[in-house]
Amino acid sequence: MAKIKFQGVEKRFGDVVVVEDLDFTIADREFFTFVGPSGCGKSTILNMIAGLADLSKGTIYFDETPVNGLSPGERDISMVFQSYALYPHMSIYENIAFPLRVKKQSAEVIDAEIKKLATLLGLETLLQRKPRELSGGQRQRVALGRAIIRRPRVFLMDEPLSNLDARLRIEMRAELKKLHENLQITTVYVTHDQEEAMVLSDRIAVVYQGKIQQCGHPMEVYARPMNLFVANFIGSPQINVIDGSLLKGLPAFDHVLKRFEYVDVVCGMRPTDLIFSAQNDGATLEGEVLLLEETGSDTWVDMLWKGVKIKGRARSGEEIVPGGRAFFDIPIDKVHLFDKDNKQRLSF
Protein backbone atom coordinates (compact mmCIF):
# COMPACT_ATOMS: atom_id res chain seq x y z
CA MET A 1 0.00 0.00 0.00
CA ALA A 2 1.17 3.58 -0.46
CA LYS A 3 0.44 7.21 0.23
CA ILE A 4 0.81 9.29 -2.97
CA LYS A 5 2.10 12.85 -2.64
CA PHE A 6 2.19 15.49 -5.39
CA GLN A 7 4.65 18.34 -4.87
CA GLY A 8 4.55 21.20 -7.41
CA VAL A 9 3.62 18.83 -10.24
CA GLU A 10 3.15 20.24 -13.73
CA LYS A 11 2.83 18.71 -17.20
CA ARG A 12 3.38 20.63 -20.44
CA PHE A 13 3.27 19.62 -24.08
CA GLY A 14 5.35 22.35 -25.69
CA ASP A 15 3.82 25.65 -24.63
CA VAL A 16 0.52 24.04 -23.65
CA VAL A 17 0.04 23.50 -19.91
CA VAL A 18 -2.01 20.31 -19.50
CA VAL A 19 -1.72 19.94 -15.71
CA GLU A 20 -0.47 22.59 -13.30
CA ASP A 21 0.10 23.30 -9.64
CA LEU A 22 -0.65 19.87 -8.13
CA ASP A 23 0.14 19.98 -4.40
CA PHE A 24 -1.83 17.44 -2.36
CA THR A 25 -1.73 13.92 -0.92
CA ILE A 26 -3.77 10.77 -1.56
CA ALA A 27 -3.92 8.82 1.69
CA ASP A 28 -2.79 5.22 2.09
CA ARG A 29 -5.68 2.78 1.33
CA GLU A 30 -7.89 5.62 0.08
CA PHE A 31 -10.25 5.35 -2.91
CA PHE A 32 -9.53 8.66 -4.63
CA THR A 33 -11.18 9.84 -7.85
CA PHE A 34 -10.24 12.50 -10.37
CA VAL A 35 -13.45 13.61 -12.07
CA GLY A 36 -13.97 16.16 -14.83
CA PRO A 37 -14.96 16.65 -18.48
CA SER A 38 -13.04 15.12 -21.37
CA GLY A 39 -9.71 16.83 -22.01
CA CYS A 40 -9.40 18.36 -18.53
CA GLY A 41 -6.11 16.58 -17.69
CA LYS A 42 -7.32 13.80 -15.37
CA SER A 43 -5.94 10.89 -17.44
CA THR A 44 -2.62 12.72 -17.76
CA ILE A 45 -2.43 12.86 -13.95
CA LEU A 46 -3.04 9.10 -13.80
CA ASN A 47 -0.35 8.47 -16.42
CA MET A 48 2.14 10.54 -14.41
CA ILE A 49 1.41 8.43 -11.32
CA ALA A 50 1.91 5.27 -13.41
CA GLY A 51 5.15 6.48 -14.98
CA LEU A 52 3.64 6.48 -18.48
CA ALA A 53 4.08 10.26 -18.76
CA ASP A 54 7.07 12.28 -17.59
CA LEU A 55 6.62 15.30 -15.31
CA SER A 56 7.58 18.71 -16.68
CA LYS A 57 8.06 19.97 -13.14
CA GLY A 58 7.73 18.77 -9.54
CA THR A 59 7.87 15.41 -7.78
CA ILE A 60 5.53 12.49 -7.10
CA TYR A 61 6.21 10.41 -3.99
CA PHE A 62 4.99 6.95 -3.00
CA ASP A 63 5.14 7.24 0.78
CA GLU A 64 8.36 9.26 1.20
CA THR A 65 10.15 7.89 -1.88
CA PRO A 66 10.32 9.98 -5.11
CA VAL A 67 9.20 7.88 -8.09
CA ASN A 68 9.90 10.32 -10.95
CA GLY A 69 12.78 8.27 -12.30
CA LEU A 70 11.16 4.85 -11.84
CA SER A 71 9.61 2.83 -14.66
CA PRO A 72 5.98 1.62 -14.34
CA GLY A 73 7.24 -1.84 -13.37
CA GLU A 74 9.46 -0.42 -10.63
CA ARG A 75 6.56 1.53 -9.09
CA ASP A 76 4.59 -1.63 -8.25
CA ILE A 77 1.30 -0.42 -9.72
CA SER A 78 -1.52 -2.16 -11.60
CA MET A 79 -3.76 -0.46 -14.16
CA VAL A 80 -7.23 -1.18 -15.50
CA PHE A 81 -8.14 0.67 -18.69
CA GLN A 82 -11.32 1.60 -20.54
CA SER A 83 -10.65 -1.30 -22.92
CA TYR A 84 -10.33 -4.66 -21.19
CA ALA A 85 -6.97 -5.45 -22.92
CA LEU A 86 -7.36 -9.21 -22.39
CA TYR A 87 -5.33 -11.76 -24.38
CA PRO A 88 -7.95 -13.23 -26.77
CA HIS A 89 -6.11 -16.54 -27.34
CA MET A 90 -5.77 -17.27 -23.60
CA SER A 91 -8.37 -18.71 -21.27
CA ILE A 92 -9.67 -16.57 -18.41
CA TYR A 93 -7.49 -18.65 -16.05
CA GLU A 94 -4.37 -17.89 -18.10
CA ASN A 95 -5.25 -14.18 -18.46
CA ILE A 96 -5.43 -13.80 -14.69
CA ALA A 97 -2.38 -16.01 -14.14
CA PHE A 98 -0.17 -14.05 -16.55
CA PRO A 99 1.26 -11.49 -14.03
CA LEU A 100 2.19 -14.29 -11.62
CA ARG A 101 3.81 -16.36 -14.37
CA VAL A 102 5.93 -13.31 -15.28
CA LYS A 103 7.03 -13.20 -11.62
CA LYS A 104 7.85 -16.95 -11.89
CA GLN A 105 5.49 -18.02 -9.12
CA SER A 106 4.96 -21.75 -8.68
CA ALA A 107 1.98 -23.50 -10.28
CA GLU A 108 0.58 -24.28 -6.81
CA VAL A 109 0.72 -20.63 -5.68
CA ILE A 110 -0.83 -19.45 -8.97
CA ASP A 111 -3.67 -21.96 -8.75
CA ALA A 112 -4.46 -21.09 -5.12
CA GLU A 113 -4.43 -17.34 -5.83
CA ILE A 114 -6.64 -17.64 -8.92
CA LYS A 115 -9.22 -19.80 -7.14
CA LYS A 116 -9.38 -17.36 -4.23
CA LEU A 117 -9.72 -14.36 -6.57
CA ALA A 118 -12.27 -16.12 -8.81
CA THR A 119 -14.50 -16.62 -5.78
CA LEU A 120 -14.17 -12.96 -4.84
CA LEU A 121 -15.06 -11.83 -8.38
CA GLY A 122 -17.69 -14.45 -9.19
CA LEU A 123 -15.62 -16.01 -11.99
CA GLU A 124 -15.42 -19.61 -10.69
CA THR A 125 -17.41 -21.12 -13.58
CA LEU A 126 -15.76 -19.02 -16.30
CA LEU A 127 -12.06 -19.80 -15.85
CA GLN A 128 -11.78 -22.14 -18.87
CA ARG A 129 -13.59 -19.84 -21.29
CA LYS A 130 -12.02 -17.36 -23.73
CA PRO A 131 -12.68 -13.60 -23.46
CA ARG A 132 -14.94 -13.63 -26.56
CA GLU A 133 -17.34 -15.94 -24.70
CA LEU A 134 -17.93 -13.44 -21.87
CA SER A 135 -20.18 -10.42 -21.46
CA GLY A 136 -18.73 -6.92 -21.03
CA GLY A 137 -19.20 -7.00 -17.27
CA GLN A 138 -17.53 -10.41 -16.99
CA ARG A 139 -14.57 -9.26 -19.09
CA GLN A 140 -14.14 -6.24 -16.84
CA ARG A 141 -14.09 -8.55 -13.81
CA VAL A 142 -11.31 -10.53 -15.49
CA ALA A 143 -9.34 -7.33 -16.18
CA LEU A 144 -9.75 -6.38 -12.50
CA GLY A 145 -8.66 -9.86 -11.43
CA ARG A 146 -5.50 -9.70 -13.54
CA ALA A 147 -4.63 -6.31 -12.03
CA ILE A 148 -5.45 -7.31 -8.44
CA ILE A 149 -3.66 -10.67 -8.34
CA ARG A 150 -0.25 -8.99 -8.16
CA ARG A 151 -1.30 -7.22 -4.91
CA PRO A 152 0.24 -3.92 -6.08
CA ARG A 153 0.99 -0.93 -3.85
CA VAL A 154 -1.26 1.27 -6.00
CA PHE A 155 -4.28 0.39 -8.15
CA LEU A 156 -4.96 2.79 -11.08
CA MET A 157 -8.22 2.79 -13.06
CA ASP A 158 -8.85 4.89 -16.17
CA GLU A 159 -12.60 5.04 -16.95
CA PRO A 160 -12.91 1.23 -16.56
CA LEU A 161 -16.73 1.18 -16.72
CA SER A 162 -17.37 3.56 -19.60
CA ASN A 163 -17.82 0.76 -22.19
CA LEU A 164 -20.56 -0.95 -20.17
CA ASP A 165 -24.29 -0.31 -20.47
CA ALA A 166 -26.09 1.58 -17.71
CA ARG A 167 -27.24 -1.50 -15.77
CA LEU A 168 -23.82 -3.17 -15.85
CA ARG A 169 -22.10 0.06 -14.80
CA ILE A 170 -24.25 0.21 -11.67
CA GLU A 171 -23.51 -3.45 -10.91
CA MET A 172 -19.78 -3.01 -11.43
CA ARG A 173 -19.72 0.12 -9.25
CA ALA A 174 -20.99 -2.00 -6.38
CA GLU A 175 -18.38 -4.68 -7.17
CA LEU A 176 -15.56 -2.13 -7.18
CA LYS A 177 -16.66 -0.64 -3.87
CA LYS A 178 -16.82 -4.09 -2.28
CA LEU A 179 -13.41 -5.04 -3.73
CA HIS A 180 -11.77 -1.94 -2.28
CA GLU A 181 -13.29 -2.60 1.13
CA ASN A 182 -11.92 -6.15 1.04
CA LEU A 183 -8.46 -5.46 -0.41
CA GLN A 184 -7.69 -2.01 1.05
CA ILE A 185 -5.30 -1.12 -1.79
CA THR A 186 -4.71 2.57 -2.48
CA THR A 187 -6.90 3.19 -5.54
CA VAL A 188 -6.77 6.15 -7.92
CA TYR A 189 -9.74 6.31 -10.28
CA VAL A 190 -10.47 8.53 -13.29
CA THR A 191 -13.95 9.19 -14.67
CA HIS A 192 -16.04 11.87 -16.36
CA ASP A 193 -19.16 10.43 -14.68
CA GLN A 194 -19.80 12.52 -11.56
CA GLU A 195 -22.36 10.04 -10.19
CA GLU A 196 -19.80 7.25 -10.42
CA ALA A 197 -17.27 9.42 -8.58
CA MET A 198 -19.77 10.29 -5.84
CA VAL A 199 -20.76 6.67 -5.20
CA LEU A 200 -17.29 5.10 -5.20
CA SER A 201 -14.93 7.57 -3.59
CA ASP A 202 -13.60 8.45 -0.17
CA ARG A 203 -12.58 11.78 -1.73
CA ILE A 204 -12.88 13.35 -5.17
CA ALA A 205 -10.89 16.01 -7.00
CA VAL A 206 -12.85 17.98 -9.60
CA VAL A 207 -10.46 18.81 -12.46
CA TYR A 208 -10.97 21.51 -15.09
CA GLN A 209 -8.43 23.02 -17.49
CA GLY A 210 -5.59 21.16 -15.81
CA LYS A 211 -6.29 22.46 -12.31
CA ILE A 212 -8.00 20.94 -9.30
CA GLN A 213 -11.03 23.12 -8.73
CA GLN A 214 -12.05 21.44 -5.45
CA CYS A 215 -11.00 18.40 -3.46
CA GLY A 216 -12.94 16.77 -0.63
CA HIS A 217 -15.51 14.21 0.46
CA PRO A 218 -18.13 13.78 -2.31
CA MET A 219 -21.02 15.13 -0.21
CA GLU A 220 -18.91 18.09 0.95
CA VAL A 221 -18.21 19.01 -2.69
CA TYR A 222 -21.89 18.57 -3.60
CA ALA A 223 -23.22 20.56 -0.64
CA ARG A 224 -20.67 23.38 -0.75
CA PRO A 225 -19.22 23.83 -4.27
CA MET A 226 -16.35 26.31 -4.17
CA ASN A 227 -16.97 27.78 -7.62
CA LEU A 228 -19.56 27.84 -10.37
CA PHE A 229 -17.85 25.16 -12.47
CA VAL A 230 -17.99 22.65 -9.60
CA ALA A 231 -21.62 23.58 -8.86
CA ASN A 232 -22.55 22.95 -12.50
CA PHE A 233 -20.53 19.75 -12.89
CA ILE A 234 -21.42 17.92 -9.67
CA GLY A 235 -25.06 16.96 -9.19
CA SER A 236 -27.76 15.47 -11.39
CA PRO A 237 -29.97 17.04 -12.62
CA GLN A 238 -27.66 20.00 -13.14
CA ILE A 239 -27.96 22.91 -10.73
CA ASN A 240 -30.20 25.87 -11.70
CA VAL A 241 -28.17 29.06 -12.23
CA ILE A 242 -29.96 32.42 -12.29
CA ASP A 243 -28.85 36.03 -12.08
CA GLY A 244 -29.03 37.45 -8.55
CA SER A 245 -30.93 40.48 -9.81
CA LEU A 246 -33.98 38.26 -10.26
CA LEU A 247 -34.11 37.69 -6.50
CA LYS A 248 -34.02 41.38 -5.62
CA GLY A 249 -37.28 42.52 -4.09
CA LEU A 250 -37.99 39.11 -2.57
CA PRO A 251 -38.14 39.75 1.21
CA ALA A 252 -36.29 36.56 2.14
CA PHE A 253 -33.29 37.60 0.03
CA ASP A 254 -33.08 41.32 0.70
CA HIS A 255 -30.80 41.11 3.73
CA VAL A 256 -28.51 38.63 1.96
CA LEU A 257 -28.18 40.58 -1.30
CA LYS A 258 -27.52 43.84 0.55
CA ARG A 259 -24.29 42.30 1.84
CA PHE A 260 -23.14 41.97 -1.78
CA GLU A 261 -24.52 45.23 -3.18
CA TYR A 262 -21.17 46.04 -4.80
CA VAL A 263 -20.78 42.54 -6.26
CA ASP A 264 -22.81 41.09 -9.11
CA VAL A 265 -23.92 37.63 -7.99
CA VAL A 266 -25.33 34.52 -9.60
CA CYS A 267 -27.38 32.04 -7.60
CA GLY A 268 -27.33 28.27 -7.77
CA MET A 269 -30.31 26.15 -6.66
CA ARG A 270 -30.37 22.35 -6.81
CA PRO A 271 -33.46 20.96 -8.61
CA THR A 272 -33.96 18.60 -5.65
CA ASP A 273 -34.53 21.67 -3.42
CA LEU A 274 -37.23 23.30 -5.59
CA ILE A 275 -40.66 21.76 -5.00
CA PHE A 276 -43.47 22.77 -7.38
CA SER A 277 -47.17 22.59 -6.62
CA ALA A 278 -50.24 22.88 -8.85
CA GLN A 279 -52.11 24.76 -6.09
CA ASN A 280 -51.01 27.97 -4.42
CA ASP A 281 -50.82 27.08 -0.75
CA GLY A 282 -49.14 30.31 0.30
CA ALA A 283 -46.17 30.10 -2.11
CA THR A 284 -44.74 33.46 -3.15
CA LEU A 285 -43.55 32.55 -6.69
CA GLU A 286 -45.14 31.05 -9.78
CA GLY A 287 -44.19 30.20 -13.34
CA GLU A 288 -45.27 28.46 -16.53
CA VAL A 289 -44.78 24.69 -16.77
CA LEU A 290 -42.82 23.77 -19.90
CA LEU A 291 -42.12 20.04 -19.60
CA LEU A 292 -42.59 17.06 -17.28
CA GLU A 293 -40.07 14.19 -16.99
CA GLU A 294 -41.31 11.06 -15.24
CA THR A 295 -38.49 8.90 -13.86
CA GLY A 296 -40.58 6.61 -11.66
CA SER A 297 -39.35 7.84 -8.30
CA ASP A 298 -39.58 11.54 -9.25
CA THR A 299 -41.42 13.87 -11.58
CA TRP A 300 -39.07 16.59 -12.80
CA VAL A 301 -40.61 19.85 -13.94
CA ASP A 302 -39.07 22.39 -16.33
CA MET A 303 -40.54 25.83 -15.63
CA LEU A 304 -40.20 29.29 -17.14
CA TRP A 305 -39.82 31.84 -14.34
CA LYS A 306 -39.05 35.51 -15.08
CA GLY A 307 -37.78 34.50 -18.52
CA VAL A 308 -35.38 31.87 -17.12
CA LYS A 309 -35.82 28.09 -17.40
CA ILE A 310 -35.46 26.31 -14.05
CA LYS A 311 -35.92 22.70 -13.02
CA GLY A 312 -37.49 21.28 -9.85
CA ARG A 313 -39.60 18.40 -8.55
CA ALA A 314 -43.36 18.08 -8.52
CA ARG A 315 -44.82 17.59 -5.07
CA SER A 316 -46.13 14.05 -4.67
CA GLY A 317 -49.67 13.65 -6.03
CA GLU A 318 -49.74 17.05 -7.76
CA GLU A 319 -51.41 17.22 -11.18
CA ILE A 320 -49.01 19.62 -12.84
CA VAL A 321 -49.47 19.86 -16.62
CA PRO A 322 -47.38 21.43 -19.41
CA GLY A 323 -48.74 24.86 -20.31
CA GLY A 324 -50.25 25.31 -16.84
CA ARG A 325 -49.02 27.30 -13.83
CA ALA A 326 -47.12 25.97 -10.84
CA PHE A 327 -46.21 27.57 -7.53
CA PHE A 328 -43.06 27.36 -5.41
CA ASP A 329 -40.75 29.01 -2.91
CA ILE A 330 -36.97 29.25 -2.93
CA PRO A 331 -35.48 27.96 0.36
CA ILE A 332 -32.81 30.53 1.18
CA ASP A 333 -30.71 28.06 3.16
CA LYS A 334 -30.35 25.94 0.00
CA VAL A 335 -29.14 28.75 -2.27
CA HIS A 336 -25.48 28.96 -3.37
CA LEU A 337 -24.16 32.42 -4.22
CA PHE A 338 -21.23 33.03 -6.58
CA ASP A 339 -19.37 36.13 -7.71
CA LYS A 340 -20.52 36.78 -11.27
CA ASP A 341 -17.04 37.90 -12.38
CA ASN A 342 -14.63 35.38 -10.84
CA LYS A 343 -17.21 32.58 -10.38
CA GLN A 344 -16.03 31.89 -6.79
CA ARG A 345 -18.36 31.01 -3.92
CA LEU A 346 -19.59 33.80 -1.64
CA SER A 347 -20.30 33.04 2.02
CA PHE A 348 -23.46 34.41 3.58
C-alpha positions as CSV (number, residue, x, y, z in Angstrom):
1,M,0.0,0.0,0.0
2,A,1.2,3.6,-0.5
3,K,0.4,7.2,0.2
4,I,0.8,9.3,-3.0
5,K,2.1,12.8,-2.6
6,F,2.2,15.5,-5.4
7,Q,4.6,18.3,-4.9
8,G,4.5,21.2,-7.4
9,V,3.6,18.8,-10.2
10,E,3.1,20.2,-13.7
11,K,2.8,18.7,-17.2
12,R,3.4,20.6,-20.4
13,F,3.3,19.6,-24.1
14,G,5.3,22.3,-25.7
15,D,3.8,25.7,-24.6
16,V,0.5,24.0,-23.7
17,V,0.0,23.5,-19.9
18,V,-2.0,20.3,-19.5
19,V,-1.7,19.9,-15.7
20,E,-0.5,22.6,-13.3
21,D,0.1,23.3,-9.6
22,L,-0.7,19.9,-8.1
23,D,0.1,20.0,-4.4
24,F,-1.8,17.4,-2.4
25,T,-1.7,13.9,-0.9
26,I,-3.8,10.8,-1.6
27,A,-3.9,8.8,1.7
28,D,-2.8,5.2,2.1
29,R,-5.7,2.8,1.3
30,E,-7.9,5.6,0.1
31,F,-10.2,5.3,-2.9
32,F,-9.5,8.7,-4.6
33,T,-11.2,9.8,-7.9
34,F,-10.2,12.5,-10.4
35,V,-13.5,13.6,-12.1
36,G,-14.0,16.2,-14.8
37,P,-15.0,16.7,-18.5
38,S,-13.0,15.1,-21.4
39,G,-9.7,16.8,-22.0
40,C,-9.4,18.4,-18.5
41,G,-6.1,16.6,-17.7
42,K,-7.3,13.8,-15.4
43,S,-5.9,10.9,-17.4
44,T,-2.6,12.7,-17.8
45,I,-2.4,12.9,-13.9
46,L,-3.0,9.1,-13.8
47,N,-0.4,8.5,-16.4
48,M,2.1,10.5,-14.4
49,I,1.4,8.4,-11.3
50,A,1.9,5.3,-13.4
51,G,5.2,6.5,-15.0
52,L,3.6,6.5,-18.5
53,A,4.1,10.3,-18.8
54,D,7.1,12.3,-17.6
55,L,6.6,15.3,-15.3
56,S,7.6,18.7,-16.7
57,K,8.1,20.0,-13.1
58,G,7.7,18.8,-9.5
59,T,7.9,15.4,-7.8
60,I,5.5,12.5,-7.1
61,Y,6.2,10.4,-4.0
62,F,5.0,6.9,-3.0
63,D,5.1,7.2,0.8
64,E,8.4,9.3,1.2
65,T,10.2,7.9,-1.9
66,P,10.3,10.0,-5.1
67,V,9.2,7.9,-8.1
68,N,9.9,10.3,-11.0
69,G,12.8,8.3,-12.3
70,L,11.2,4.9,-11.8
71,S,9.6,2.8,-14.7
72,P,6.0,1.6,-14.3
73,G,7.2,-1.8,-13.4
74,E,9.5,-0.4,-10.6
75,R,6.6,1.5,-9.1
76,D,4.6,-1.6,-8.3
77,I,1.3,-0.4,-9.7
78,S,-1.5,-2.2,-11.6
79,M,-3.8,-0.5,-14.2
80,V,-7.2,-1.2,-15.5
81,F,-8.1,0.7,-18.7
82,Q,-11.3,1.6,-20.5
83,S,-10.7,-1.3,-22.9
84,Y,-10.3,-4.7,-21.2
85,A,-7.0,-5.5,-22.9
86,L,-7.4,-9.2,-22.4
87,Y,-5.3,-11.8,-24.4
88,P,-8.0,-13.2,-26.8
89,H,-6.1,-16.5,-27.3
90,M,-5.8,-17.3,-23.6
91,S,-8.4,-18.7,-21.3
92,I,-9.7,-16.6,-18.4
93,Y,-7.5,-18.7,-16.1
94,E,-4.4,-17.9,-18.1
95,N,-5.3,-14.2,-18.5
96,I,-5.4,-13.8,-14.7
97,A,-2.4,-16.0,-14.1
98,F,-0.2,-14.1,-16.5
99,P,1.3,-11.5,-14.0
100,L,2.2,-14.3,-11.6
101,R,3.8,-16.4,-14.4
102,V,5.9,-13.3,-15.3
103,K,7.0,-13.2,-11.6
104,K,7.8,-17.0,-11.9
105,Q,5.5,-18.0,-9.1
106,S,5.0,-21.8,-8.7
107,A,2.0,-23.5,-10.3
108,E,0.6,-24.3,-6.8
109,V,0.7,-20.6,-5.7
110,I,-0.8,-19.4,-9.0
111,D,-3.7,-22.0,-8.8
112,A,-4.5,-21.1,-5.1
113,E,-4.4,-17.3,-5.8
114,I,-6.6,-17.6,-8.9
115,K,-9.2,-19.8,-7.1
116,K,-9.4,-17.4,-4.2
117,L,-9.7,-14.4,-6.6
118,A,-12.3,-16.1,-8.8
119,T,-14.5,-16.6,-5.8
120,L,-14.2,-13.0,-4.8
121,L,-15.1,-11.8,-8.4
122,G,-17.7,-14.4,-9.2
123,L,-15.6,-16.0,-12.0
124,E,-15.4,-19.6,-10.7
125,T,-17.4,-21.1,-13.6
126,L,-15.8,-19.0,-16.3
127,L,-12.1,-19.8,-15.9
128,Q,-11.8,-22.1,-18.9
129,R,-13.6,-19.8,-21.3
130,K,-12.0,-17.4,-23.7
131,P,-12.7,-13.6,-23.5
132,R,-14.9,-13.6,-26.6
133,E,-17.3,-15.9,-24.7
134,L,-17.9,-13.4,-21.9
135,S,-20.2,-10.4,-21.5
136,G,-18.7,-6.9,-21.0
137,G,-19.2,-7.0,-17.3
138,Q,-17.5,-10.4,-17.0
139,R,-14.6,-9.3,-19.1
140,Q,-14.1,-6.2,-16.8
141,R,-14.1,-8.5,-13.8
142,V,-11.3,-10.5,-15.5
143,A,-9.3,-7.3,-16.2
144,L,-9.8,-6.4,-12.5
145,G,-8.7,-9.9,-11.4
146,R,-5.5,-9.7,-13.5
147,A,-4.6,-6.3,-12.0
148,I,-5.5,-7.3,-8.4
149,I,-3.7,-10.7,-8.3
150,R,-0.2,-9.0,-8.2
151,R,-1.3,-7.2,-4.9
152,P,0.2,-3.9,-6.1
153,R,1.0,-0.9,-3.9
154,V,-1.3,1.3,-6.0
155,F,-4.3,0.4,-8.2
156,L,-5.0,2.8,-11.1
157,M,-8.2,2.8,-13.1
158,D,-8.9,4.9,-16.2
159,E,-12.6,5.0,-16.9
160,P,-12.9,1.2,-16.6
161,L,-16.7,1.2,-16.7
162,S,-17.4,3.6,-19.6
163,N,-17.8,0.8,-22.2
164,L,-20.6,-1.0,-20.2
165,D,-24.3,-0.3,-20.5
166,A,-26.1,1.6,-17.7
167,R,-27.2,-1.5,-15.8
168,L,-23.8,-3.2,-15.9
169,R,-22.1,0.1,-14.8
170,I,-24.2,0.2,-11.7
171,E,-23.5,-3.4,-10.9
172,M,-19.8,-3.0,-11.4
173,R,-19.7,0.1,-9.3
174,A,-21.0,-2.0,-6.4
175,E,-18.4,-4.7,-7.2
176,L,-15.6,-2.1,-7.2
177,K,-16.7,-0.6,-3.9
178,K,-16.8,-4.1,-2.3
179,L,-13.4,-5.0,-3.7
180,H,-11.8,-1.9,-2.3
181,E,-13.3,-2.6,1.1
182,N,-11.9,-6.2,1.0
183,L,-8.5,-5.5,-0.4
184,Q,-7.7,-2.0,1.1
185,I,-5.3,-1.1,-1.8
186,T,-4.7,2.6,-2.5
187,T,-6.9,3.2,-5.5
188,V,-6.8,6.1,-7.9
189,Y,-9.7,6.3,-10.3
190,V,-10.5,8.5,-13.3
191,T,-13.9,9.2,-14.7
192,H,-16.0,11.9,-16.4
193,D,-19.2,10.4,-14.7
194,Q,-19.8,12.5,-11.6
195,E,-22.4,10.0,-10.2
196,E,-19.8,7.2,-10.4
197,A,-17.3,9.4,-8.6
198,M,-19.8,10.3,-5.8
199,V,-20.8,6.7,-5.2
200,L,-17.3,5.1,-5.2
201,S,-14.9,7.6,-3.6
202,D,-13.6,8.5,-0.2
203,R,-12.6,11.8,-1.7
204,I,-12.9,13.4,-5.2
205,A,-10.9,16.0,-7.0
206,V,-12.8,18.0,-9.6
207,V,-10.5,18.8,-12.5
208,Y,-11.0,21.5,-15.1
209,Q,-8.4,23.0,-17.5
210,G,-5.6,21.2,-15.8
211,K,-6.3,22.5,-12.3
212,I,-8.0,20.9,-9.3
213,Q,-11.0,23.1,-8.7
214,Q,-12.0,21.4,-5.5
215,C,-11.0,18.4,-3.5
216,G,-12.9,16.8,-0.6
217,H,-15.5,14.2,0.5
218,P,-18.1,13.8,-2.3
219,M,-21.0,15.1,-0.2
220,E,-18.9,18.1,1.0
221,V,-18.2,19.0,-2.7
222,Y,-21.9,18.6,-3.6
223,A,-23.2,20.6,-0.6
224,R,-20.7,23.4,-0.8
225,P,-19.2,23.8,-4.3
226,M,-16.4,26.3,-4.2
227,N,-17.0,27.8,-7.6
228,L,-19.6,27.8,-10.4
229,F,-17.8,25.2,-12.5
230,V,-18.0,22.7,-9.6
231,A,-21.6,23.6,-8.9
232,N,-22.6,22.9,-12.5
233,F,-20.5,19.8,-12.9
234,I,-21.4,17.9,-9.7
235,G,-25.1,17.0,-9.2
236,S,-27.8,15.5,-11.4
237,P,-30.0,17.0,-12.6
238,Q,-27.7,20.0,-13.1
239,I,-28.0,22.9,-10.7
240,N,-30.2,25.9,-11.7
241,V,-28.2,29.1,-12.2
242,I,-30.0,32.4,-12.3
243,D,-28.9,36.0,-12.1
244,G,-29.0,37.4,-8.5
245,S,-30.9,40.5,-9.8
246,L,-34.0,38.3,-10.3
247,L,-34.1,37.7,-6.5
248,K,-34.0,41.4,-5.6
249,G,-37.3,42.5,-4.1
250,L,-38.0,39.1,-2.6
251,P,-38.1,39.7,1.2
252,A,-36.3,36.6,2.1
253,F,-33.3,37.6,0.0
254,D,-33.1,41.3,0.7
255,H,-30.8,41.1,3.7
256,V,-28.5,38.6,2.0
257,L,-28.2,40.6,-1.3
258,K,-27.5,43.8,0.6
259,R,-24.3,42.3,1.8
260,F,-23.1,42.0,-1.8
261,E,-24.5,45.2,-3.2
262,Y,-21.2,46.0,-4.8
263,V,-20.8,42.5,-6.3
264,D,-22.8,41.1,-9.1
265,V,-23.9,37.6,-8.0
266,V,-25.3,34.5,-9.6
267,C,-27.4,32.0,-7.6
268,G,-27.3,28.3,-7.8
269,M,-30.3,26.1,-6.7
270,R,-30.4,22.4,-6.8
271,P,-33.5,21.0,-8.6
272,T,-34.0,18.6,-5.6
273,D,-34.5,21.7,-3.4
274,L,-37.2,23.3,-5.6
275,I,-40.7,21.8,-5.0
276,F,-43.5,22.8,-7.4
277,S,-47.2,22.6,-6.6
278,A,-50.2,22.9,-8.8
279,Q,-52.1,24.8,-6.1
280,N,-51.0,28.0,-4.4
281,D,-50.8,27.1,-0.7
282,G,-49.1,30.3,0.3
283,A,-46.2,30.1,-2.1
284,T,-44.7,33.5,-3.2
285,L,-43.6,32.5,-6.7
286,E,-45.1,31.1,-9.8
287,G,-44.2,30.2,-13.3
288,E,-45.3,28.5,-16.5
289,V,-44.8,24.7,-16.8
290,L,-42.8,23.8,-19.9
291,L,-42.1,20.0,-19.6
292,L,-42.6,17.1,-17.3
293,E,-40.1,14.2,-17.0
294,E,-41.3,11.1,-15.2
295,T,-38.5,8.9,-13.9
296,G,-40.6,6.6,-11.7
297,S,-39.3,7.8,-8.3
298,D,-39.6,11.5,-9.3
299,T,-41.4,13.9,-11.6
300,W,-39.1,16.6,-12.8
301,V,-40.6,19.9,-13.9
302,D,-39.1,22.4,-16.3
303,M,-40.5,25.8,-15.6
304,L,-40.2,29.3,-17.1
305,W,-39.8,31.8,-14.3
306,K,-39.0,35.5,-15.1
307,G,-37.8,34.5,-18.5
308,V,-35.4,31.9,-17.1
309,K,-35.8,28.1,-17.4
310,I,-35.5,26.3,-14.0
311,K,-35.9,22.7,-13.0
312,G,-37.5,21.3,-9.8
313,R,-39.6,18.4,-8.6
314,A,-43.4,18.1,-8.5
315,R,-44.8,17.6,-5.1
316,S,-46.1,14.1,-4.7
317,G,-49.7,13.7,-6.0
318,E,-49.7,17.0,-7.8
319,E,-51.4,17.2,-11.2
320,I,-49.0,19.6,-12.8
321,V,-49.5,19.9,-16.6
322,P,-47.4,21.4,-19.4
323,G,-48.7,24.9,-20.3
324,G,-50.2,25.3,-16.8
325,R,-49.0,27.3,-13.8
326,A,-47.1,26.0,-10.8
327,F,-46.2,27.6,-7.5
328,F,-43.1,27.4,-5.4
329,D,-40.8,29.0,-2.9
330,I,-37.0,29.2,-2.9
331,P,-35.5,28.0,0.4
332,I,-32.8,30.5,1.2
333,D,-30.7,28.1,3.2
334,K,-30.3,25.9,0.0
335,V,-29.1,28.8,-2.3
336,H,-25.5,29.0,-3.4
337,L,-24.2,32.4,-4.2
338,F,-21.2,33.0,-6.6
339,D,-19.4,36.1,-7.7
340,K,-20.5,36.8,-11.3
341,D,-17.0,37.9,-12.4
342,N,-14.6,35.4,-10.8
343,K,-17.2,32.6,-10.4
344,Q,-16.0,31.9,-6.8
345,R,-18.4,31.0,-3.9
346,L,-19.6,33.8,-1.6
347,S,-20.3,33.0,2.0
348,F,-23.5,34.4,3.6
